[in-house]
Amino acid sequence: MKTISLRELHANTGAWVRSASRLGAVLVTDRGRAIARIEPVAEGSAGNPFLKRRVLPEFAALKGRLGGGTDSTALVRADRDRG
């Protein structure tokens, strides 16, 4: 594992983050004490978490009973006209 100082990371953040994908984990130290580790992300692990969303049964039960709400742009416009 490559070890760099916090000062080195501040000076060349982009380069060190990109190099973590090539070198593997990079350990960041501050005054000789390990404080962080930069690790590459496994291929394909960064998916879209919103694709896994499910509607909770409680929310599904409210469907149809919820109103449309108030258009906030109309409220802002009315407030501006008054002021």
C-alpha positions as CSV (number, residue, x, y, z in Angstrom):
1,M,0.0,0.0,0.0
2,K,1.4,3.4,-1.0
3,T,1.6,5.9,1.9
4,I,1.4,9.7,1.3
5,S,1.2,12.7,3.7
6,L,-1.8,14.9,4.0
7,R,0.2,17.8,2.5
8,E,1.0,15.6,-0.6
9,L,-2.7,14.8,-0.9
10,H,-3.7,18.5,-0.7
11,A,-1.1,19.4,-3.3
12,N,-2.1,16.7,-5.9
13,T,-5.6,15.4,-4.9
14,G,-6.7,14.6,-8.4
15,A,-3.5,12.7,-9.3
16,W,-3.6,10.6,-6.1
17,V,-7.3,9.7,-6.5
18,R,-6.7,8.6,-10.1
19,S,-3.6,6.7,-9.1
20,A,-5.5,4.8,-6.5
21,S,-7.3,3.0,-9.3
22,R,-3.9,1.8,-10.7
23,L,-1.9,1.3,-7.5
24,G,-4.7,0.1,-5.2
25,A,-5.2,1.6,-1.7
26,V,-3.3,4.8,-0.8
27,L,-2.9,5.5,2.9
28,V,-2.9,9.1,4.0
29,T,-1.0,10.2,7.1
30,D,-0.9,13.3,9.2
31,R,2.3,13.8,11.1
32,G,3.0,10.1,10.8
33,R,-0.4,8.9,12.0
34,A,-2.7,7.2,9.5
35,I,-5.9,9.2,9.1
36,A,-7.5,8.0,5.9
37,R,-7.4,5.5,3.1
38,I,-8.2,6.1,-0.6
39,E,-9.4,2.9,-2.2
40,P,-10.5,2.1,-5.8
41,V,-14.1,1.2,-6.4
42,A,-14.8,-2.3,-7.8
43,E,-16.1,-2.2,-11.3
44,G,-19.8,-2.1,-11.6
45,S,-20.4,-1.6,-7.9
46,A,-21.4,2.1,-8.3
47,G,-25.0,1.5,-9.5
48,N,-28.0,3.8,-9.3
49,P,-29.6,3.3,-5.9
50,F,-32.9,4.7,-7.0
51,L,-33.5,1.7,-9.2
52,K,-33.8,-0.4,-6.1
53,R,-36.5,1.9,-4.5
54,R,-39.8,0.4,-3.4
55,V,-42.9,2.1,-2.3
56,L,-43.6,1.5,1.4
57,P,-47.0,0.0,2.2
58,E,-47.8,2.9,4.4
59,F,-47.3,5.4,1.5
60,A,-49.2,3.1,-0.9
61,A,-52.2,3.2,1.5
62,L,-52.2,7.0,1.3
63,K,-52.3,7.0,-2.5
64,G,-55.5,8.7,-3.7
65,R,-56.1,10.4,-0.4
66,L,-53.3,12.9,-0.9
67,G,-54.3,16.2,-2.4
68,G,-52.3,18.0,-5.1
69,G,-50.9,20.5,-2.6
70,T,-50.3,24.2,-3.2
71,D,-48.3,25.6,-6.1
72,S,-45.4,27.3,-4.4
73,T,-44.8,29.6,-7.4
74,A,-48.3,31.1,-7.0
75,L,-47.5,31.8,-3.3
76,V,-44.2,33.5,-4.1
77,R,-45.8,35.5,-6.9
78,A,-48.6,36.7,-4.5
79,D,-46.1,37.6,-1.9
80,R,-44.0,39.6,-4.3
81,D,-47.1,41.5,-5.6
82,R,-47.9,42.5,-2.0
83,G,-44.5,43.8,-1.2
